Amino acid sequence: MQTIKNKVHYKTMKILKLLIAGSITMVNLSANAQTRTSAQNLVLTNEDSLNQGINKQKTVLSGYGSASYKRDFNEQQSTMNLDRIVLFIGHKFNDKISVFSEMEVEDAKVAGGDAGGEIAIEQAYLKFNLNRKQYIIAGLIIPRIGLLNENHLPVNFNGVERPLVEQVIIPATWREIGVALYGTAKKLPLNYSIALMNGLNSAGFEHGNGIREGRFEGRNASANNLAITGSLQYNWKNFKFQVSGYVGGTVGLSKRGADSLNLNSGAFGTTLYLAEGNVQYTKNAFSAKALFANISYPDAAKVNVAYAKNLATNMYGGYVEIGYDWLYKKQQQPNFTTFARYEFFDLNSAIPTPPKAIYDGTLKQQHLILGISYLPIPNVVVKADVRLSNTGNQNPELVINPAPNAIPYNPKNTFLNIGIGYSF
């Protein structure tokens, strides 16, 4: 066993040397690209042009896609996947009203009886321009929470995989049906948003997956429970600060149905709270960003009893990313970056007591991601990274199939990822 581990670590170090050879400073592509875009009003996609009201055509096509190769060294397993293909269609009715719609296919295909694959509407809303600084959107919307939720194109973030914290704590891409107001302050570099939308479904929450499976995503969403989310963004010199929050009910049952399960119903019954803050910094070729998010679910014990779940009352996660663009020019073509990201999260940092949940050490994790990104043009990216992961120990109470029937759990693992992506 020790010999196998030594071989794995030898291979890992060899890969790391290839990825970061000659690198002294790391790059954060996403913060760099996004901040430059904001500073120079750069339009990277046709959707951007429609959103900014500068497109010449009334109807526009846009989209993005990505594919990846992944190697799990513990499992000695490699996979290749067409992660997603997304097609956007937008139309400008007049200077005041536009429609935005986007369809996504994940994992290449959907076949009856086969696991995996998804066809979904990622966004579908009407946009009403109130004036030059304010607008309203209504329909299937993507709220402004975190860094990735709104800016999830593969050319906009570092690494082949999306940041893990913005998958398990902030369930990006998070979309629900609702109405939102977006605006910019008159005399300050301050952007704001506030939205009212349907809440979550606590019956769908899964141990080890945060609140992700509680999203309705526009499909038969309960309107008995609601949610409010809002954000503030402030730009100062080379910094961009953001705070956002979410407060929403998680039980959409009728009062009678909720009472039978001893759950609180109503618009904000069995409430879940999410708070998030992030900061981005960029100066010429160097950039950095940091994000932290926390979920509080005070009534997790009631949900655990009602649905035989193993949910936590508190979850948190965050990451820090720094980097450097070695080919930095104001024209931004081409772009070769190296980056490092450290992520940490705990999906059961606090659990209900007396024992109405079982602690799972594997859900307390740390990840170090080191990699490169090359953009020959702003709309195409080739990526590669290595992820070194470390988790807590497995709880024997949660082991259904113990050794020797199953391979012993290893809290340390290494992953190699290679991918391509595009947007237009």
Secondary structure, DSSP 8 states (H G I E B T S, - for coil): -HHHHHHHHHHHHHHHHHHHTT-SS---HHHHHHHHHHHHT---SHHHHHHHT--SSSEEEEEEEEEEEEEETTTTEEEEEEEEEEEEEEEE-SSSEEEEEEEEEESS---TT-S--EEEEEEEEEEEE-SSSEEEEEEEE----TTTTT---GGGSSSSS--THHHHTS-SS--EEEEEEEEE-SSSSEEEEEEEEE---GGG--TTSTTGGG--TTSS--SSSEEEEEEEEEEETTEEEEEEEEEE----S-HHHHHHTT---STT-S-EEEEEEEEEEEETTEEEEEEEEEEE-TTHHHHHHHHT----SEEEEEEEEEEEETT--TT--SEEEEEEEEEEEEEEEE--TTTSS---GGGEEEEEEEEEEEEEETTEEEEEEEEEEEE----GGG-SS-TTTS----SEEEEEEEEEEEE-
